[in-house]
Amino acid sequence: MSIGLKRAGWNVKYKVDKDGPCCQTLRRNFPKKKVFNMDITKFLRDLKSGRLKIKKDEITLIHGSPPCQGYSGANTSGGNNDWQNKECTIDFLRVVEHIQPPFVSMENVPGLAMKRKVGDAATTNKSYLQIVMARLIAMGYDVSTTMIWASHYGDPQRRKRLVLLAAKPGYKLPSTPPQTHGDGEGMKPVVNVSDVLHDLEDLEPNCSGRVQLTKKAVYGHFIDGTYRVASNDDDTRLYAQHPLAPAKTVRKKNNMRHYNLDRYLTILEYKRLMSFPDGHSLEGTKKEMRDQIGNAPCQLAEAIGKTIMDSYRYSDSSLMPKI
């Protein structure tokens, strides 16, 4: 999200995540920004107590991507952390209530809008979305939700996401990000798997992860984790061309099989399926890197950022925070 919002013109000053390797990655790639390595509950507590020095009137947009596992359709039996993961959605809302910025956005899996329960949960997924919308409306926000596909914005991946957008009175409510890629008139071609991976086909993965492209050296083409011993339920086969491309949703657990080679993808190839720049460094173990990659496609994030920026520019300038 930070990459996409930055591309859309936002100055992403503050980032909050309780995952240590994720915060190390953020600090490495955004060295001049403030990264808070803590859960959202502690962040809000420290914010209210004054231990964190953030000027609320400097904040124009708060974006949240709460953990999706508790809402995901892939989660059929529940898990030990499902309740805590869902409560992060409410904790995010409490931060919004404290700061009350002009704009709010949130993205999650489509399952957040479904009337389904996971395991022995007492409430449906949709009830959490309804709580968020109702409380935002009570705070005076105009609110909308939309379902969008990452492949419609240039990511080589069929990834569907629910996006919530909200704006305070005097500010234009952002619209659904206009589709940029597809079959319609004026659309750019859908980006397929081979479009972003073909230049790596003849480069063997290695222990160091370093490979030389035409004009630069890139990293992350690790051989570790690419050996395919036997098929299993978490295997996802890639195909090079439309209509079976772009890739299916890249998740933390699914193993993506190369469309032309008998192996799993490297870290570098996973990054490209999410539109990460080759030069974007990842910190942590190989598994922790994979987990970070599986969280947000960059082109989709940019589209969300652009539609909010457009609304910000067309809003009443007298109400805009002085940044």
Wavefront OBJ file of the C-alpha trace (Angstrom):
o trace
v 0.000 0.000 0.000
v 2.848 2.406 0.770
v 4.303 1.882 -2.711
v 0.956 2.441 -4.429
v -0.005 5.465 -2.334
v 3.397 7.056 -2.937
v 3.009 6.548 -6.696
v -0.401 8.220 -6.461
v 1.163 11.318 -4.926
v 0.631 10.722 -1.205
v 3.248 11.476 1.419
v 2.849 8.377 3.600
v 4.327 9.778 6.817
v 3.340 7.082 9.299
v 3.086 3.300 9.064
v 1.831 0.915 11.750
v 2.347 -2.851 11.765
v 2.916 -5.333 14.556
v 4.975 -7.663 12.353
v 8.690 -7.106 12.986
v 10.127 -8.186 9.587
v 7.449 -6.137 7.812
v 8.521 -3.039 9.763
v 12.173 -3.747 8.934
v 11.198 -3.852 5.258
v 9.310 -0.550 5.553
v 12.252 1.146 7.277
v 14.646 -0.138 4.608
v 12.569 1.151 1.692
v 11.151 4.298 3.308
v 14.048 5.451 5.525
v 12.714 8.964 6.164
v 9.241 7.870 7.305
v 8.083 6.877 10.783
v 7.336 3.191 11.279
v 5.596 2.033 14.467
v 6.246 -1.636 15.221
v 3.244 -2.324 17.456
v -0.319 -3.562 17.303
v -3.049 -1.046 16.596
v -4.368 -1.142 20.194
v -1.029 -0.042 21.630
v -0.655 2.549 18.872
v -3.995 4.126 19.811
v -3.209 3.993 23.532
v 0.162 5.700 23.017
v -1.425 8.216 20.671
v -4.051 9.223 23.223
v -1.504 9.404 26.063
v 0.790 11.674 24.071
v 3.693 9.209 23.987
v 3.439 9.297 20.197
v 3.876 12.772 18.758
v 1.555 12.971 15.778
v -0.285 16.138 14.794
v -3.798 15.028 13.971
v -4.487 18.042 11.745
v -1.631 16.939 9.451
v -3.379 13.669 8.600
v -5.412 13.806 5.382
v -5.939 10.078 4.826
v -5.915 6.987 7.013
v -5.765 3.684 5.169
v -6.251 0.312 6.822
v -5.698 -3.230 5.615
v -6.834 -5.300 8.618
v -5.887 -9.009 8.683
v -8.056 -10.862 6.189
v -7.778 -14.432 7.502
v -10.929 -14.212 9.628
v -12.984 -13.107 6.610
v -11.393 -15.116 3.819
v -13.401 -17.682 1.884
v -10.311 -19.906 2.045
v -10.772 -20.083 5.816
v -13.438 -22.753 6.282
v -12.739 -24.003 9.787
v -11.624 -20.988 11.790
v -8.378 -20.462 13.610
v -6.911 -19.457 16.936
v -6.497 -15.825 15.909
v -9.688 -15.256 13.908
v -11.414 -13.262 16.639
v -8.342 -11.083 17.243
v -7.898 -10.566 13.500
v -11.482 -9.397 13.112
v -11.198 -7.122 16.131
v -8.322 -5.352 14.356
v -10.985 -3.986 12.008
v -12.729 -2.355 14.973
v -9.414 -1.163 16.414
v -8.652 0.496 13.089
v -11.985 2.268 13.337
v -11.092 3.538 16.821
v -7.979 5.192 15.387
v -10.163 6.872 12.764
v -12.517 8.066 15.525
v -9.593 9.609 17.411
v -7.990 11.375 14.429
v -11.042 11.879 12.152
v -9.117 12.656 8.950
v -10.837 14.027 5.822
v -10.490 10.667 4.042
v -10.547 7.014 5.100
v -9.941 3.919 3.015
v -9.848 0.233 3.834
v -9.275 -2.872 1.711
v -9.996 -6.498 2.501
v -11.215 -9.749 0.979
v -14.725 -9.982 -0.536
v -15.657 -12.299 2.353
v -15.949 -9.244 4.600
v -19.256 -8.455 2.862
v -20.665 -11.983 3.125
v -23.240 -13.341 5.551
v -21.089 -16.235 6.648
v -19.539 -17.441 9.861
v -16.205 -19.170 10.203
v -15.973 -22.055 12.637
v -17.911 -21.314 15.833
v -17.879 -17.526 15.383
v -20.826 -15.744 17.017
v -21.180 -13.078 14.325
v -21.132 -12.981 10.547
v -18.373 -11.339 8.557
v -20.780 -8.780 7.159
v -21.673 -7.541 10.635
v -18.129 -6.178 11.001
v -18.449 -4.262 7.737
v -21.842 -2.939 8.829
v -20.365 -1.763 12.156
v -17.559 0.085 10.377
v -19.942 1.773 7.925
v -22.475 2.697 10.609
v -19.872 4.262 12.881
v -18.246 6.168 10.042
v -21.663 7.543 9.077
v -22.282 8.482 12.718
v -18.998 10.437 12.638
v -20.301 12.379 9.646
v -18.529 10.549 6.835
v -20.039 9.743 3.469
v -19.242 6.078 2.856
v -19.209 3.695 -0.095
v -17.933 0.186 -0.771
v -16.954 -1.432 -4.030
v -15.521 -4.708 -5.333
v -12.580 -4.415 -7.715
v -10.111 -6.765 -9.433
v -6.356 -6.212 -9.318
v -6.019 -7.320 -12.959
v -8.199 -4.353 -13.997
v -5.446 -2.004 -12.817
v -2.328 -3.634 -14.248
v -1.458 -6.301 -11.687
v -0.833 -9.703 -13.333
v -3.232 -11.364 -10.932
v -6.950 -12.221 -10.694
v -7.346 -10.848 -7.193
v -10.729 -9.505 -6.060
v -10.874 -7.013 -3.222
v -13.487 -5.102 -1.249
v -12.579 -1.423 -0.917
v -14.260 0.992 1.495
v -13.960 4.727 0.811
v -15.122 7.537 3.099
v -14.965 11.335 3.129
v -15.897 14.062 5.596
v -18.458 16.767 4.680
v -16.954 19.310 2.298
v -14.806 16.658 0.662
v -15.828 14.740 -2.444
v -16.485 11.053 -1.780
v -13.943 9.102 -3.868
v -15.412 7.063 -6.681
v -14.628 3.481 -7.609
v -11.153 3.559 -9.193
v -11.707 3.704 -12.970
v -10.623 0.509 -14.702
v -7.450 0.907 -16.776
v -6.802 -2.608 -18.132
v -9.175 -4.946 -19.981
v -10.939 -5.526 -23.289
v -12.912 -2.271 -23.483
v -12.236 0.714 -25.706
v -9.270 2.759 -24.550
v -8.161 0.057 -22.106
v -4.603 -1.171 -21.797
v -4.089 -4.911 -22.328
v -4.436 -7.128 -19.263
v -0.980 -7.917 -17.883
v -0.308 -11.647 -18.045
v 2.115 -13.776 -16.075
v 4.549 -14.144 -18.978
v 4.635 -10.361 -19.448
v 6.357 -9.941 -16.088
v 8.306 -13.208 -15.799
v 9.571 -13.978 -19.316
v 12.935 -12.223 -18.873
v 13.743 -14.500 -15.930
v 13.004 -17.803 -17.686
v 16.589 -18.448 -18.803
v 18.153 -17.297 -15.527
v 18.674 -20.150 -13.099
v 17.701 -19.457 -9.474
v 20.715 -19.581 -7.165
v 21.726 -19.481 -3.509
v 22.581 -15.773 -3.449
v 19.459 -14.738 -5.322
v 21.455 -12.331 -7.507
v 20.927 -12.411 -11.273
v 22.090 -10.056 -14.003
v 19.496 -8.577 -16.341
v 20.415 -6.512 -19.393
v 21.255 -3.295 -17.563
v 21.130 -4.151 -13.883
v 21.607 -6.771 -11.208
v 18.485 -7.785 -9.309
v 18.029 -9.853 -6.173
v 15.518 -12.362 -4.855
v 15.908 -15.125 -7.465
v 16.652 -17.628 -4.696
v 16.740 -21.333 -5.442
v 15.622 -22.094 -1.880
v 11.950 -23.134 -1.874
v 11.643 -23.647 -5.629
v 12.047 -27.436 -5.777
v 8.774 -29.176 -6.565
v 8.791 -32.693 -5.130
v 5.150 -33.642 -5.665
v 1.858 -31.899 -6.233
v -0.211 -30.989 -3.207
v -3.438 -29.157 -2.436
v -1.626 -25.838 -2.129
v -0.173 -25.998 -5.652
v -1.403 -23.339 -8.093
v -0.359 -23.782 -11.716
v 0.392 -20.601 -13.667
v -0.440 -20.187 -17.342
v 1.359 -17.805 -19.634
v -1.450 -16.280 -21.664
v -5.020 -15.012 -21.369
v -7.703 -16.229 -20.572
v -5.999 -18.483 -18.005
v -3.660 -15.634 -17.077
v -3.179 -13.451 -15.028
v -2.339 -15.592 -12.025
v -4.825 -16.682 -9.421
v -4.675 -14.833 -6.133
v -1.239 -15.010 -4.554
v -1.724 -16.058 -0.943
v 0.693 -16.778 1.872
v 0.271 -20.546 1.645
v -0.281 -21.425 -1.985
v 2.712 -22.640 -3.987
v 2.776 -21.078 -7.454
v 4.128 -23.425 -10.134
v 5.961 -21.807 -13.022
v 4.019 -21.846 -16.301
v 6.974 -23.165 -18.316
v 9.422 -24.703 -15.825
v 9.066 -27.584 -13.389
v 9.562 -25.562 -10.207
v 7.901 -23.117 -7.853
v 8.397 -19.380 -8.241
v 11.284 -17.537 -6.654
v 10.858 -14.578 -4.282
v 11.652 -12.231 -7.178
v 8.957 -13.813 -9.345
v 6.398 -13.604 -6.529
v 7.244 -9.914 -6.174
v 6.534 -9.337 -9.838
v 3.100 -10.980 -9.596
v 2.291 -8.259 -7.044
v 3.926 -5.476 -9.119
v 6.662 -4.814 -6.563
v 9.677 -3.018 -8.073
v 12.694 -5.308 -8.474
v 14.647 -2.928 -6.246
v 12.192 -3.142 -3.356
v 14.099 -4.879 -0.553
v 12.485 -7.468 1.689
v 13.679 -8.253 5.204
v 13.312 -11.487 7.172
v 13.388 -15.179 6.340
v 12.216 -16.508 2.983
v 8.854 -17.404 4.557
v 8.532 -13.937 6.084
v 9.329 -12.401 2.706
v 6.594 -14.516 1.100
v 4.128 -13.428 3.763
v 4.865 -9.768 3.074
v 4.516 -10.197 -0.691
v 1.106 -11.837 -0.313
v -0.516 -8.822 1.319
v -1.115 -6.130 -1.310
v -0.694 -5.736 -5.106
v 0.963 -2.391 -5.854
v -0.974 -1.348 -8.980
v -4.294 -1.839 -7.191
v -2.961 0.195 -4.261
v -1.986 2.985 -6.645
v -5.472 3.012 -8.183
v -7.030 3.379 -4.725
v -4.604 6.181 -3.913
v -5.309 8.012 -7.166
v -9.080 8.054 -6.777
v -8.734 9.500 -3.260
v -6.181 12.058 -4.481
v -8.579 13.119 -7.246
v -11.293 13.701 -4.649
v -8.890 15.619 -2.433
v -7.971 17.948 -5.308
v -11.598 18.593 -6.241
v -12.714 19.254 -2.672
v -13.210 22.606 -0.933
v -9.681 24.002 -0.598
v -10.638 26.025 2.459
v -11.162 22.793 4.393
v -7.872 21.155 3.423
v -5.332 20.514 6.163
v -2.211 22.647 5.910
v 0.613 20.132 5.360
l 1 2 3 4 5 6 7 8 9 10 11 12 13 14 15 16 17 18 19 20 21 22 23 24 25 26 27 28 29 30 31 32 33 34 35 36 37 38 39 40 41 42 43 44 45 46 47 48 49 50 51 52 53 54 55 56 57 58 59 60 61 62 63 64 65 66 67 68 69 70 71 72 73 74 75 76 77 78 79 80 81 82 83 84 85 86 87 88 89 90 91 92 93 94 95 96 97 98 99 100 101 102 103 104 105 106 107 108 109 110 111 112 113 114 115 116 117 118 119 120 121 122 123 124 125 126 127 128 129 130 131 132 133 134 135 136 137 138 139 140 141 142 143 144 145 146 147 148 149 150 151 152 153 154 155 156 157 158 159 160 161 162 163 164 165 166 167 168 169 170 171 172 173 174 175 176 177 178 179 180 181 182 183 184 185 186 187 188 189 190 191 192 193 194 195 196 197 198 199 200 201 202 203 204 205 206 207 208 209 210 211 212 213 214 215 216 217 218 219 220 221 222 223 224 225 226 227 228 229 230 231 232 233 234 235 236 237 238 239 240 241 242 243 244 245 246 247 248 249 250 251 252 253 254 255 256 257 258 259 260 261 262 263 264 265 266 267 268 269 270 271 272 273 274 275 276 277 278 279 280 281 282 283 284 285 286 287 288 289 290 291 292 293 294 295 296 297 298 299 300 301 302 303 304 305 306 307 308 309 310 311 312 313 314 315 316 317 318 319 320 321 322 323
